């Protein structure tokens, strides 16, 4: 759906990030969820190099996204995805088993997978020239590889984590695995690569990514 700047739901996003972070900033997760839920939203763009001084009162870690709606204010992408899922059965089943299966995968993606793959990717990007980073790679390879293998084995030949039903758990896991894919960590796990590709083929993801990247083009044009 086109972004509606009069919509009741507002999310924050950065209007500038280094090239390597484009397409991975966590507002993309929320945009995707809102698109899947068919909920209109507006975007408040922030400059990460000059954040408003009062923003930390809304997002205590001074990051994005932060969601503001008429009934709730939330930071942390996982909490926001659960909130969005509760507005749309398409993302979060109403029956207890399906609901908590989706929620457990949401948390697994954030707690059991993302820290390991993100750290490994950062060792080859932001910290590539640091001696300590070079020394850390063997252990980081082992831990990230273990987590990816475990997800791969659990996914098997399923379409989604819980068979044929796409949920907030899949949405979060795909966004986390996109980080691993950027760092070429998925090459030993073809079923994870195919899983990420399925997520990225969803029309809601395509719309969210287009808007996410388009905001950088817009602000960079203004800066020029």
mmCIF file of the C-alpha atoms, coordinates in Angstrom:
data_MODEL
# 
_entry.id   MODEL 
# 
loop_
_atom_site.group_PDB 
_atom_site.id 
_atom_site.type_symbol 
_atom_site.label_atom_id 
_atom_site.label_alt_id 
_atom_site.label_comp_id 
_atom_site.label_asym_id 
_atom_site.label_entity_id 
_atom_site.label_seq_id 
_atom_site.pdbx_PDB_ins_code 
_atom_site.Cartn_x 
_atom_site.Cartn_y 
_atom_site.Cartn_z 
_atom_site.occupancy 
_atom_site.B_iso_or_equiv 
_atom_site.pdbx_formal_charge 
_atom_site.auth_seq_id 
_atom_site.auth_comp_id 
_atom_site.auth_asym_id 
_atom_site.auth_atom_id 
_atom_site.pdbx_PDB_model_num 
ATOM 1   C CA . UNK A 1 1   ? 0.000  0.000   0.000  1.00 0.00 ? 1   UNK A CA 1 
ATOM 2   C CA . UNK A 1 2   ? 1.280  3.557   -0.562 1.00 0.00 ? 2   UNK A CA 1 
ATOM 3   C CA . UNK A 1 3   ? 2.555  5.193   2.627  1.00 0.00 ? 3   UNK A CA 1 
ATOM 4   C CA . UNK A 1 4   ? -0.193 7.421   4.028  1.00 0.00 ? 4   UNK A CA 1 
ATOM 5   C CA . UNK A 1 5   ? 1.273  10.374  5.901  1.00 0.00 ? 5   UNK A CA 1 
ATOM 6   C CA . UNK A 1 6   ? -2.157 10.970  7.502  1.00 0.00 ? 6   UNK A CA 1 
ATOM 7   C CA . UNK A 1 7   ? -2.353 7.401   8.871  1.00 0.00 ? 7   UNK A CA 1 
ATOM 8   C CA . UNK A 1 8   ? -2.830 6.816   12.581 1.00 0.00 ? 8   UNK A CA 1 
ATOM 9   C CA . UNK A 1 9   ? 0.201  4.515   12.891 1.00 0.00 ? 9   UNK A CA 1 
ATOM 10  C CA . UNK A 1 10  ? 3.602  6.211   12.709 1.00 0.00 ? 10  UNK A CA 1 
ATOM 11  C CA . UNK A 1 11  ? 6.975  4.500   12.611 1.00 0.00 ? 11  UNK A CA 1 
ATOM 12  C CA . UNK A 1 12  ? 10.429 6.028   12.724 1.00 0.00 ? 12  UNK A CA 1 
ATOM 13  C CA . UNK A 1 13  ? 13.176 5.231   10.243 1.00 0.00 ? 13  UNK A CA 1 
ATOM 14  C CA . UNK A 1 14  ? 16.558 6.659   9.354  1.00 0.00 ? 14  UNK A CA 1 
ATOM 15  C CA . UNK A 1 15  ? 16.777 8.914   6.323  1.00 0.00 ? 15  UNK A CA 1 
ATOM 16  C CA . UNK A 1 16  ? 20.476 8.135   5.915  1.00 0.00 ? 16  UNK A CA 1 
ATOM 17  C CA . UNK A 1 17  ? 22.651 5.097   6.655  1.00 0.00 ? 17  UNK A CA 1 
ATOM 18  C CA . UNK A 1 18  ? 25.944 3.829   5.190  1.00 0.00 ? 18  UNK A CA 1 
ATOM 19  C CA . UNK A 1 19  ? 25.479 1.910   1.953  1.00 0.00 ? 19  UNK A CA 1 
ATOM 20  C CA . UNK A 1 20  ? 26.214 -1.427  3.612  1.00 0.00 ? 20  UNK A CA 1 
ATOM 21  C CA . UNK A 1 21  ? 23.256 -1.022  5.979  1.00 0.00 ? 21  UNK A CA 1 
ATOM 22  C CA . UNK A 1 22  ? 20.671 -0.168  3.331  1.00 0.00 ? 22  UNK A CA 1 
ATOM 23  C CA . UNK A 1 23  ? 18.017 -2.833  3.124  1.00 0.00 ? 23  UNK A CA 1 
ATOM 24  C CA . UNK A 1 24  ? 18.861 -4.178  6.584  1.00 0.00 ? 24  UNK A CA 1 
ATOM 25  C CA . UNK A 1 25  ? 17.764 -1.409  8.982  1.00 0.00 ? 25  UNK A CA 1 
ATOM 26  C CA . UNK A 1 26  ? 15.096 -2.743  11.319 1.00 0.00 ? 26  UNK A CA 1 
ATOM 27  C CA . UNK A 1 27  ? 12.317 -0.394  10.261 1.00 0.00 ? 27  UNK A CA 1 
ATOM 28  C CA . UNK A 1 28  ? 12.084 -2.672  7.192  1.00 0.00 ? 28  UNK A CA 1 
ATOM 29  C CA . UNK A 1 29  ? 10.720 -5.439  9.427  1.00 0.00 ? 29  UNK A CA 1 
ATOM 30  C CA . UNK A 1 30  ? 7.921  -3.236  10.650 1.00 0.00 ? 30  UNK A CA 1 
ATOM 31  C CA . UNK A 1 31  ? 7.109  -1.869  7.200  1.00 0.00 ? 31  UNK A CA 1 
ATOM 32  C CA . UNK A 1 32  ? 6.859  -5.440  5.914  1.00 0.00 ? 32  UNK A CA 1 
ATOM 33  C CA . UNK A 1 33  ? 4.554  -6.484  8.747  1.00 0.00 ? 33  UNK A CA 1 
ATOM 34  C CA . UNK A 1 34  ? 2.297  -3.479  8.215  1.00 0.00 ? 34  UNK A CA 1 
ATOM 35  C CA . UNK A 1 35  ? 2.146  -4.240  4.512  1.00 0.00 ? 35  UNK A CA 1 
ATOM 36  C CA . UNK A 1 36  ? 1.232  -7.878  5.188  1.00 0.00 ? 36  UNK A CA 1 
ATOM 37  C CA . UNK A 1 37  ? -1.445 -6.717  7.645  1.00 0.00 ? 37  UNK A CA 1 
ATOM 38  C CA . UNK A 1 38  ? -2.767 -4.103  5.180  1.00 0.00 ? 38  UNK A CA 1 
ATOM 39  C CA . UNK A 1 39  ? -2.486 -1.408  7.855  1.00 0.00 ? 39  UNK A CA 1 
ATOM 40  C CA . UNK A 1 40  ? -1.801 2.126   6.593  1.00 0.00 ? 40  UNK A CA 1 
ATOM 41  C CA . UNK A 1 41  ? 1.127  3.910   8.209  1.00 0.00 ? 41  UNK A CA 1 
ATOM 42  C CA . UNK A 1 42  ? 3.244  7.008   7.988  1.00 0.00 ? 42  UNK A CA 1 
ATOM 43  C CA . UNK A 1 43  ? 7.006  7.363   8.383  1.00 0.00 ? 43  UNK A CA 1 
ATOM 44  C CA . UNK A 1 44  ? 8.970  9.868   10.450 1.00 0.00 ? 44  UNK A CA 1 
ATOM 45  C CA . UNK A 1 45  ? 12.488 10.078  9.081  1.00 0.00 ? 45  UNK A CA 1 
ATOM 46  C CA . UNK A 1 46  ? 15.389 10.774  11.434 1.00 0.00 ? 46  UNK A CA 1 
ATOM 47  C CA . UNK A 1 47  ? 18.985 11.651  10.662 1.00 0.00 ? 47  UNK A CA 1 
ATOM 48  C CA . UNK A 1 48  ? 21.146 9.212   12.689 1.00 0.00 ? 48  UNK A CA 1 
ATOM 49  C CA . UNK A 1 49  ? 23.931 11.790  12.678 1.00 0.00 ? 49  UNK A CA 1 
ATOM 50  C CA . UNK A 1 50  ? 21.682 14.366  14.342 1.00 0.00 ? 50  UNK A CA 1 
ATOM 51  C CA . UNK A 1 51  ? 18.840 12.723  16.247 1.00 0.00 ? 51  UNK A CA 1 
ATOM 52  C CA . UNK A 1 52  ? 16.335 14.949  18.066 1.00 0.00 ? 52  UNK A CA 1 
ATOM 53  C CA . UNK A 1 53  ? 17.440 15.314  21.680 1.00 0.00 ? 53  UNK A CA 1 
ATOM 54  C CA . UNK A 1 54  ? 14.057 14.180  22.996 1.00 0.00 ? 54  UNK A CA 1 
ATOM 55  C CA . UNK A 1 55  ? 13.870 11.038  20.850 1.00 0.00 ? 55  UNK A CA 1 
ATOM 56  C CA . UNK A 1 56  ? 15.597 8.986   23.541 1.00 0.00 ? 56  UNK A CA 1 
ATOM 57  C CA . UNK A 1 57  ? 12.505 9.488   25.681 1.00 0.00 ? 57  UNK A CA 1 
ATOM 58  C CA . UNK A 1 58  ? 10.604 7.431   23.105 1.00 0.00 ? 58  UNK A CA 1 
ATOM 59  C CA . UNK A 1 59  ? 13.333 4.970   22.106 1.00 0.00 ? 59  UNK A CA 1 
ATOM 60  C CA . UNK A 1 60  ? 15.745 4.595   25.046 1.00 0.00 ? 60  UNK A CA 1 
ATOM 61  C CA . UNK A 1 61  ? 18.490 3.135   22.838 1.00 0.00 ? 61  UNK A CA 1 
ATOM 62  C CA . UNK A 1 62  ? 18.147 5.993   20.320 1.00 0.00 ? 62  UNK A CA 1 
ATOM 63  C CA . UNK A 1 63  ? 17.547 3.566   17.449 1.00 0.00 ? 63  UNK A CA 1 
ATOM 64  C CA . UNK A 1 64  ? 14.747 2.775   15.001 1.00 0.00 ? 64  UNK A CA 1 
ATOM 65  C CA . UNK A 1 65  ? 12.019 1.713   14.706 1.00 0.00 ? 65  UNK A CA 1 
ATOM 66  C CA . UNK A 1 66  ? 9.654  3.276   17.209 1.00 0.00 ? 66  UNK A CA 1 
ATOM 67  C CA . UNK A 1 67  ? 5.910  2.885   16.687 1.00 0.00 ? 67  UNK A CA 1 
ATOM 68  C CA . UNK A 1 68  ? 3.297  5.396   17.741 1.00 0.00 ? 68  UNK A CA 1 
ATOM 69  C CA . UNK A 1 69  ? -0.410 4.660   17.385 1.00 0.00 ? 69  UNK A CA 1 
ATOM 70  C CA . UNK A 1 70  ? -3.548 6.067   19.050 1.00 0.00 ? 70  UNK A CA 1 
ATOM 71  C CA . UNK A 1 71  ? -3.556 3.277   21.631 1.00 0.00 ? 71  UNK A CA 1 
ATOM 72  C CA . UNK A 1 72  ? 0.094  2.315   22.160 1.00 0.00 ? 72  UNK A CA 1 
ATOM 73  C CA . UNK A 1 73  ? 3.749  3.351   21.893 1.00 0.00 ? 73  UNK A CA 1 
ATOM 74  C CA . UNK A 1 74  ? 6.396  0.688   21.326 1.00 0.00 ? 74  UNK A CA 1 
ATOM 75  C CA . UNK A 1 75  ? 10.107 0.311   20.671 1.00 0.00 ? 75  UNK A CA 1 
ATOM 76  C CA . UNK A 1 76  ? 11.983 -2.894  19.679 1.00 0.00 ? 76  UNK A CA 1 
ATOM 77  C CA . UNK A 1 77  ? 11.105 -4.538  16.390 1.00 0.00 ? 77  UNK A CA 1 
ATOM 78  C CA . UNK A 1 78  ? 10.049 -7.828  18.010 1.00 0.00 ? 78  UNK A CA 1 
ATOM 79  C CA . UNK A 1 79  ? 7.500  -6.177  20.274 1.00 0.00 ? 79  UNK A CA 1 
ATOM 80  C CA . UNK A 1 80  ? 6.221  -4.104  17.365 1.00 0.00 ? 80  UNK A CA 1 
ATOM 81  C CA . UNK A 1 81  ? 5.816  -7.174  15.148 1.00 0.00 ? 81  UNK A CA 1 
ATOM 82  C CA . UNK A 1 82  ? 3.815  -8.925  17.832 1.00 0.00 ? 82  UNK A CA 1 
ATOM 83  C CA . UNK A 1 83  ? 1.567  -5.873  18.146 1.00 0.00 ? 83  UNK A CA 1 
ATOM 84  C CA . UNK A 1 84  ? 1.043  -5.736  14.378 1.00 0.00 ? 84  UNK A CA 1 
ATOM 85  C CA . UNK A 1 85  ? 0.380  -9.471  14.319 1.00 0.00 ? 85  UNK A CA 1 
ATOM 86  C CA . UNK A 1 86  ? -2.331 -9.034  16.908 1.00 0.00 ? 86  UNK A CA 1 
ATOM 87  C CA . UNK A 1 87  ? -4.095 -6.666  14.521 1.00 0.00 ? 87  UNK A CA 1 
ATOM 88  C CA . UNK A 1 88  ? -4.111 -9.189  11.656 1.00 0.00 ? 88  UNK A CA 1 
ATOM 89  C CA . UNK A 1 89  ? -4.792 -12.912 11.777 1.00 0.00 ? 89  UNK A CA 1 
ATOM 90  C CA . UNK A 1 90  ? -2.842 -13.251 8.525  1.00 0.00 ? 90  UNK A CA 1 
ATOM 91  C CA . UNK A 1 91  ? 0.348  -12.816 10.567 1.00 0.00 ? 91  UNK A CA 1 
ATOM 92  C CA . UNK A 1 92  ? -0.581 -14.286 13.949 1.00 0.00 ? 92  UNK A CA 1 
ATOM 93  C CA . UNK A 1 93  ? -3.063 -17.160 14.194 1.00 0.00 ? 93  UNK A CA 1 
ATOM 94  C CA . UNK A 1 94  ? -5.833 -16.780 16.755 1.00 0.00 ? 94  UNK A CA 1 
ATOM 95  C CA . UNK A 1 95  ? -5.789 -20.370 17.973 1.00 0.00 ? 95  UNK A CA 1 
ATOM 96  C CA . UNK A 1 96  ? -3.344 -20.939 20.809 1.00 0.00 ? 96  UNK A CA 1 
ATOM 97  C CA . UNK A 1 97  ? -1.017 -23.487 19.233 1.00 0.00 ? 97  UNK A CA 1 
ATOM 98  C CA . UNK A 1 98  ? -0.422 -21.507 16.064 1.00 0.00 ? 98  UNK A CA 1 
ATOM 99  C CA . UNK A 1 99  ? -0.210 -18.210 17.935 1.00 0.00 ? 99  UNK A CA 1 
ATOM 100 C CA . UNK A 1 100 ? 2.488  -19.310 20.358 1.00 0.00 ? 100 UNK A CA 1 
ATOM 101 C CA . UNK A 1 101 ? 4.396  -21.216 17.697 1.00 0.00 ? 101 UNK A CA 1 
ATOM 102 C CA . UNK A 1 102 ? 4.678  -17.959 15.766 1.00 0.00 ? 102 UNK A CA 1 
ATOM 103 C CA . UNK A 1 103 ? 5.677  -16.017 18.874 1.00 0.00 ? 103 UNK A CA 1 
ATOM 104 C CA . UNK A 1 104 ? 8.346  -18.557 19.836 1.00 0.00 ? 104 UNK A CA 1 
ATOM 105 C CA . UNK A 1 105 ? 9.940  -18.285 16.375 1.00 0.00 ? 105 UNK A CA 1 
ATOM 106 C CA . UNK A 1 106 ? 9.839  -14.492 16.616 1.00 0.00 ? 106 UNK A CA 1 
ATOM 107 C CA . UNK A 1 107 ? 11.875 -14.700 19.812 1.00 0.00 ? 107 UNK A CA 1 
ATOM 108 C CA . UNK A 1 108 ? 14.139 -17.441 18.474 1.00 0.00 ? 108 UNK A CA 1 
ATOM 109 C CA . UNK A 1 109 ? 15.086 -15.326 15.494 1.00 0.00 ? 109 UNK A CA 1 
ATOM 110 C CA . UNK A 1 110 ? 15.959 -12.391 17.738 1.00 0.00 ? 110 UNK A CA 1 
ATOM 111 C CA . UNK A 1 111 ? 17.619 -14.230 20.631 1.00 0.00 ? 111 UNK A CA 1 
ATOM 112 C CA . UNK A 1 112 ? 19.057 -17.484 19.288 1.00 0.00 ? 112 UNK A CA 1 
ATOM 113 C CA . UNK A 1 113 ? 20.038 -16.556 15.731 1.00 0.00 ? 113 UNK A CA 1 
ATOM 114 C CA . UNK A 1 114 ? 20.476 -12.826 15.119 1.00 0.00 ? 114 UNK A CA 1 
ATOM 115 C CA . UNK A 1 115 ? 23.227 -12.101 17.699 1.00 0.00 ? 115 UNK A CA 1 
ATOM 116 C CA . UNK A 1 116 ? 25.483 -14.789 16.221 1.00 0.00 ? 116 UNK A CA 1 
ATOM 117 C CA . UNK A 1 117 ? 25.011 -14.058 12.529 1.00 0.00 ? 117 UNK A CA 1 
ATOM 118 C CA . UNK A 1 118 ? 25.123 -10.296 13.009 1.00 0.00 ? 118 UNK A CA 1 
ATOM 119 C CA . UNK A 1 119 ? 28.353 -10.488 14.968 1.00 0.00 ? 119 UNK A CA 1 
ATOM 120 C CA . UNK A 1 120 ? 29.941 -12.696 12.307 1.00 0.00 ? 120 UNK A CA 1 
ATOM 121 C CA . UNK A 1 121 ? 28.931 -10.353 9.488  1.00 0.00 ? 121 UNK A CA 1 
ATOM 122 C CA . UNK A 1 122 ? 30.220 -7.313  11.373 1.00 0.00 ? 122 UNK A CA 1 
ATOM 123 C CA . UNK A 1 123 ? 33.641 -8.943  11.727 1.00 0.00 ? 123 UNK A CA 1 
ATOM 124 C CA . UNK A 1 124 ? 33.984 -8.811  7.936  1.00 0.00 ? 124 UNK A CA 1 
ATOM 125 C CA . UNK A 1 125 ? 32.542 -5.329  7.522  1.00 0.00 ? 125 UNK A CA 1 
ATOM 126 C CA . UNK A 1 126 ? 32.732 -2.638  10.187 1.00 0.00 ? 126 UNK A CA 1 
ATOM 127 C CA . UNK A 1 127 ? 35.522 -4.351  12.158 1.00 0.00 ? 127 UNK A CA 1 
ATOM 128 C CA . UNK A 1 128 ? 37.355 -5.961  9.235  1.00 0.00 ? 128 UNK A CA 1 
ATOM 129 C CA . UNK A 1 129 ? 40.646 -4.161  9.909  1.00 0.00 ? 129 UNK A CA 1 
ATOM 130 C CA . UNK A 1 130 ? 40.721 -4.797  13.659 1.00 0.00 ? 130 UNK A CA 1 
ATOM 131 C CA . UNK A 1 131 ? 43.198 -7.395  14.873 1.00 0.00 ? 131 UNK A CA 1 
ATOM 132 C CA . UNK A 1 132 ? 40.794 -8.622  17.557 1.00 0.00 ? 132 UNK A CA 1 
ATOM 133 C CA . UNK A 1 133 ? 38.172 -9.215  14.864 1.00 0.00 ? 133 UNK A CA 1 
ATOM 134 C CA . UNK A 1 134 ? 40.517 -11.477 12.914 1.00 0.00 ? 134 UNK A CA 1 
ATOM 135 C CA . UNK A 1 135 ? 41.178 -13.484 16.063 1.00 0.00 ? 135 UNK A CA 1 
ATOM 136 C CA . UNK A 1 136 ? 37.439 -13.744 16.792 1.00 0.00 ? 136 UNK A CA 1 
ATOM 137 C CA . UNK A 1 137 ? 36.444 -15.204 13.434 1.00 0.00 ? 137 UNK A CA 1 
ATOM 138 C CA . UNK A 1 138 ? 37.001 -18.925 14.190 1.00 0.00 ? 138 UNK A CA 1 
ATOM 139 C CA . UNK A 1 139 ? 34.710 -18.907 17.214 1.00 0.00 ? 139 UNK A CA 1 
ATOM 140 C CA . UNK A 1 140 ? 32.202 -16.667 15.429 1.00 0.00 ? 140 UNK A CA 1 
ATOM 141 C CA . UNK A 1 141 ? 32.190 -19.056 12.454 1.00 0.00 ? 141 UNK A CA 1 
ATOM 142 C CA . UNK A 1 142 ? 31.506 -21.981 14.763 1.00 0.00 ? 142 UNK A CA 1 
ATOM 143 C CA . UNK A 1 143 ? 28.655 -20.320 16.649 1.00 0.00 ? 143 UNK A CA 1 
ATOM 144 C CA . UNK A 1 144 ? 26.925 -18.744 13.667 1.00 0.00 ? 144 UNK A CA 1 
ATOM 145 C CA . UNK A 1 145 ? 27.298 -21.970 11.679 1.00 0.00 ? 145 UNK A CA 1 
ATOM 146 C CA . UNK A 1 146 ? 25.775 -23.978 14.525 1.00 0.00 ? 146 UNK A CA 1 
ATOM 147 C CA . UNK A 1 147 ? 22.722 -21.741 14.754 1.00 0.00 ? 147 UNK A CA 1 
ATOM 148 C CA . UNK A 1 148 ? 22.182 -21.705 10.996 1.00 0.00 ? 148 UNK A CA 1 
ATOM 149 C CA . UNK A 1 149 ? 22.529 -25.479 10.793 1.00 0.00 ? 149 UNK A CA 1 
ATOM 150 C CA . UNK A 1 150 ? 19.974 -25.876 13.576 1.00 0.00 ? 150 UNK A CA 1 
ATOM 151 C CA . UNK A 1 151 ? 17.462 -23.635 11.800 1.00 0.00 ? 151 UNK A CA 1 
ATOM 152 C CA . UNK A 1 152 ? 18.163 -25.435 8.530  1.00 0.00 ? 152 UNK A CA 1 
ATOM 153 C CA . UNK A 1 153 ? 17.526 -28.831 10.082 1.00 0.00 ? 153 UNK A CA 1 
ATOM 154 C CA . UNK A 1 154 ? 14.309 -27.683 11.726 1.00 0.00 ? 154 UNK A CA 1 
ATOM 155 C CA . UNK A 1 155 ? 13.009 -26.032 8.549  1.00 0.00 ? 155 UNK A CA 1 
ATOM 156 C CA . UNK A 1 156 ? 13.838 -29.055 6.391  1.00 0.00 ? 156 UNK A CA 1 
ATOM 157 C CA . UNK A 1 157 ? 11.738 -28.996 3.248  1.00 0.00 ? 157 UNK A CA 1 
ATOM 158 C CA . UNK A 1 158 ? 8.889  -27.002 4.770  1.00 0.00 ? 158 UNK A CA 1 
ATOM 159 C CA . UNK A 1 159 ? 7.730  -23.872 3.028  1.00 0.00 ? 159 UNK A CA 1 
ATOM 160 C CA . UNK A 1 160 ? 7.608  -21.918 6.301  1.00 0.00 ? 160 UNK A CA 1 
ATOM 161 C CA . UNK A 1 161 ? 8.699  -22.661 9.853  1.00 0.00 ? 161 UNK A CA 1 
ATOM 162 C CA . UNK A 1 162 ? 5.249  -23.983 10.759 1.00 0.00 ? 162 UNK A CA 1 
ATOM 163 C CA . UNK A 1 163 ? 4.493  -25.747 7.469  1.00 0.00 ? 163 UNK A CA 1 
ATOM 164 C CA . UNK A 1 164 ? 2.384  -23.683 5.039  1.00 0.00 ? 164 UNK A CA 1 
ATOM 165 C CA . UNK A 1 165 ? 1.459  -20.776 7.313  1.00 0.00 ? 165 UNK A CA 1 
ATOM 166 C CA . UNK A 1 166 ? 3.518  -17.550 7.021  1.00 0.00 ? 166 UNK A CA 1 
ATOM 167 C CA . UNK A 1 167 ? 3.604  -15.711 10.363 1.00 0.00 ? 167 UNK A CA 1 
ATOM 168 C CA . UNK A 1 168 ? 5.480  -13.022 12.258 1.00 0.00 ? 168 UNK A CA 1 
ATOM 169 C CA . UNK A 1 169 ? 7.966  -15.775 13.153 1.00 0.00 ? 169 UNK A CA 1 
ATOM 170 C CA . UNK A 1 170 ? 8.838  -16.274 9.500  1.00 0.00 ? 170 UNK A CA 1 
ATOM 171 C CA . UNK A 1 171 ? 8.903  -12.547 8.840  1.00 0.00 ? 171 UNK A CA 1 
ATOM 172 C CA . UNK A 1 172 ? 11.438 -12.006 11.616 1.00 0.00 ? 172 UNK A CA 1 
ATOM 173 C CA . UNK A 1 173 ? 13.498 -15.066 10.742 1.00 0.00 ? 173 UNK A CA 1 
ATOM 174 C CA . UNK A 1 174 ? 13.721 -14.076 7.074  1.00 0.00 ? 174 UNK A CA 1 
ATOM 175 C CA . UNK A 1 175 ? 14.925 -10.581 7.988  1.00 0.00 ? 175 UNK A CA 1 
ATOM 176 C CA . UNK A 1 176 ? 17.563 -12.062 10.289 1.00 0.00 ? 176 UNK A CA 1 
ATOM 177 C CA . UNK A 1 177 ? 18.692 -14.556 7.657  1.00 0.00 ? 177 UNK A CA 1 
ATOM 178 C CA . UNK A 1 178 ? 18.969 -11.735 5.121  1.00 0.00 ? 178 UNK A CA 1 
ATOM 179 C CA . UNK A 1 179 ? 21.812 -10.447 7.308  1.00 0.00 ? 179 UNK A CA 1 
ATOM 180 C CA . UNK A 1 180 ? 23.467 -13.861 7.104  1.00 0.00 ? 180 UNK A CA 1 
ATOM 181 C CA . UNK A 1 181 ? 22.891 -13.947 3.352  1.00 0.00 ? 181 UNK A CA 1 
ATOM 182 C CA . UNK A 1 182 ? 24.534 -10.534 2.963  1.00 0.00 ? 182 UNK A CA 1 
ATOM 183 C CA . UNK A 1 183 ? 27.591 -12.047 4.652  1.00 0.00 ? 183 UNK A CA 1 
ATOM 184 C CA . UNK A 1 184 ? 27.467 -15.204 2.449  1.00 0.00 ? 184 UNK A CA 1 
ATOM 185 C CA . UNK A 1 185 ? 26.785 -17.384 5.480  1.00 0.00 ? 185 UNK A CA 1 
ATOM 186 C CA . UNK A 1 186 ? 23.858 -19.225 3.885  1.00 0.00 ? 186 UNK A CA 1 
ATOM 187 C CA . UNK A 1 187 ? 25.859 -20.894 1.109  1.00 0.00 ? 187 UNK A CA 1 
ATOM 188 C CA . UNK A 1 188 ? 26.164 -24.228 3.012  1.00 0.00 ? 188 UNK A CA 1 
ATOM 189 C CA . UNK A 1 189 ? 22.386 -24.205 3.655  1.00 0.00 ? 189 UNK A CA 1 
ATOM 190 C CA . UNK A 1 190 ? 20.476 -24.134 0.361  1.00 0.00 ? 190 UNK A CA 1 
ATOM 191 C CA . UNK A 1 191 ? 17.100 -24.632 2.042  1.00 0.00 ? 191 UNK A CA 1 
ATOM 192 C CA . UNK A 1 192 ? 17.667 -21.429 4.055  1.00 0.00 ? 192 UNK A CA 1 
ATOM 193 C CA . UNK A 1 193 ? 18.612 -19.558 0.894  1.00 0.00 ? 193 UNK A CA 1 
ATOM 194 C CA . UNK A 1 194 ? 15.398 -20.770 -0.742 1.00 0.00 ? 194 UNK A CA 1 
ATOM 195 C CA . UNK A 1 195 ? 13.420 -19.819 2.382  1.00 0.00 ? 195 UNK A CA 1 
ATOM 196 C CA . UNK A 1 196 ? 14.781 -16.265 2.291  1.00 0.00 ? 196 UNK A CA 1 
ATOM 197 C CA . UNK A 1 197 ? 14.018 -16.069 -1.431 1.00 0.00 ? 197 UNK A CA 1 
ATOM 198 C CA . UNK A 1 198 ? 10.391 -17.087 -0.772 1.00 0.00 ? 198 UNK A CA 1 
ATOM 199 C CA . UNK A 1 199 ? 10.070 -14.348 1.801  1.00 0.00 ? 199 UNK A CA 1 
ATOM 200 C CA . UNK A 1 200 ? 11.531 -11.748 -0.530 1.00 0.00 ? 200 UNK A CA 1 
ATOM 201 C CA . UNK A 1 201 ? 9.135  -12.825 -3.287 1.00 0.00 ? 201 UNK A CA 1 
ATOM 202 C CA . UNK A 1 202 ? 6.115  -11.818 -1.229 1.00 0.00 ? 202 UNK A CA 1 
ATOM 203 C CA . UNK A 1 203 ? 4.477  -8.663  -2.651 1.00 0.00 ? 203 UNK A CA 1 
ATOM 204 C CA . UNK A 1 204 ? 4.315  -7.074  0.807  1.00 0.00 ? 204 UNK A CA 1 
ATOM 205 C CA . UNK A 1 205 ? 8.089  -7.424  1.198  1.00 0.00 ? 205 UNK A CA 1 
ATOM 206 C CA . UNK A 1 206 ? 8.696  -5.874  -2.216 1.00 0.00 ? 206 UNK A CA 1 
ATOM 207 C CA . UNK A 1 207 ? 6.545  -2.863  -1.319 1.00 0.00 ? 207 UNK A CA 1 
ATOM 208 C CA . UNK A 1 208 ? 8.232  -2.447  2.060  1.00 0.00 ? 208 UNK A CA 1 
ATOM 209 C CA . UNK A 1 209 ? 11.742 -2.681  0.593  1.00 0.00 ? 209 UNK A CA 1 
ATOM 210 C CA . UNK A 1 210 ? 10.923 -0.204  -2.171 1.00 0.00 ? 210 UNK A CA 1 
ATOM 211 C CA . UNK A 1 211 ? 9.675  2.353   0.340  1.00 0.00 ? 211 UNK A CA 1 
ATOM 212 C CA . UNK A 1 212 ? 12.582 1.691   2.732  1.00 0.00 ? 212 UNK A CA 1 
ATOM 213 C CA . UNK A 1 213 ? 15.184 2.262   0.007  1.00 0.00 ? 213 UNK A CA 1 
ATOM 214 C CA . UNK A 1 214 ? 13.203 5.108   -1.524 1.00 0.00 ? 214 UNK A CA 1 
ATOM 215 C CA . UNK A 1 215 ? 13.447 7.122   1.674  1.00 0.00 ? 215 UNK A CA 1 
ATOM 216 C CA . UNK A 1 216 ? 17.238 7.076   1.400  1.00 0.00 ? 216 UNK A CA 1 
ATOM 217 C CA . UNK A 1 217 ? 17.050 8.285   -2.208 1.00 0.00 ? 217 UNK A CA 1 
ATOM 218 C CA . UNK A 1 218 ? 14.683 11.062  -1.184 1.00 0.00 ? 218 UNK A CA 1 
ATOM 219 C CA . UNK A 1 219 ? 16.794 12.391  1.677  1.00 0.00 ? 219 UNK A CA 1 
ATOM 220 C CA . UNK A 1 220 ? 20.063 12.067  -0.218 1.00 0.00 ? 220 UNK A CA 1 
ATOM 221 C CA . UNK A 1 221 ? 18.524 14.082  -3.035 1.00 0.00 ? 221 UNK A CA 1 
ATOM 222 C CA . UNK A 1 222 ? 17.576 16.808  -0.593 1.00 0.00 ? 222 UNK A CA 1 
ATOM 223 C CA . UNK A 1 223 ? 21.069 16.792  0.903  1.00 0.00 ? 223 UNK A CA 1 
ATOM 224 C CA . UNK A 1 224 ? 22.614 17.180  -2.538 1.00 0.00 ? 224 UNK A CA 1 
# 
